[in-house]
Amino acid sequence: MKGQWKSRVVLLPVLVALVCIAAFALGEVTSVVRNPGQTVPSKKGREVRQSLAGVRGRLLLRVVVRETNVAYHVVTAYKTSKVSKYWIPP
């Protein structure tokens, strides 16, 4: 079912706490998982789903996801100012 839209986005409780501390909303993470600006491959069969965020797109919200048949499992999520390092121009 790779590439199909899944209704479930699973975040571990410890990740929920970290996301709240990191000053971005769980809704932002879910939004990036479901509708990323870009998807790039990662190690261990994971994907990094990322979108520009912040004022004038100066930050990048990156969400590492492990996809299963029924859900997206969020491994970690973070914002970075290193947009030029991670964002792949079209």
N, C-alpha and C positions, 0 to 999 in steps of 0.2 A: 504494500500500500504506500510505497514511497512516493512522496509528492502530493498525496491526497490530503485534504484538510481533515484534521482530527479535532474532535470537540474537546478533548481533555488536555490540559497543560498541568503537569504534576510538579509541584515544588516541595521539597523536603522541608519540614518545620524549621530546621536550623537555617536553611536558606531563606525562608520567609523572614526570620529575625534579622539576618544579615542585610537583606534587601531593604528593610525598614530603616536600619541604621545607616545605610549607604546613601540615603537621601534621594531615592527614586521609588516610584510607586509600583506596586505589584501589577497594576494595570499596564504600565509601560512595558514591563517584562513580557506579559501575556501578549500585548500588541506586537512586539517585535518577533516573538515566536510565531505568531499566526500570520503576520504580514511584514516580513523583514525587508529592509532596503536592499540588502545583499545576503547571500548565503555562501559561505566558503567552507571547504572541507577542513576537518581537523583530525588529529590523531585518534586512534582507538575507535574508528568508525563513527565519530561524532560529527556534528555540524556546528559551525559558529554562525548564528543569525545575528545580523547587526543592522543598526539604523542610526542615522544622524540625529542628534538630540541637542538640547540646550539652545542658547541664544545664537541665532544664525548658523546653526549646525556646527558649532565649535567643539562639541563633544560627540563621542560615539558610544552608544549603548551596545555592548556585545553580550550575547547570551549563548552559552555552550549547551547544546541540546543532544540528548540521545533519543532517537526516534524508535518507537516500537509500533506494532500493528494497531494499537488502540490509543496511544497517547504520546505526547512529547514530554520527556523527563528532563527537566532543567537541571544541569549539573552545576553551573555557576552563572552569575551575571555580574557585570561591572561596567562602569563608565570610565572612559579614558579620553585624555586630550590628544592622544597620538593618532589623530585621524589620518594623517598622511602615511603612517606606518601600516595601518590595517585596512583602510578603505581602498578598494580597487576601482580606479576610474573606468567609466564605460568606454 
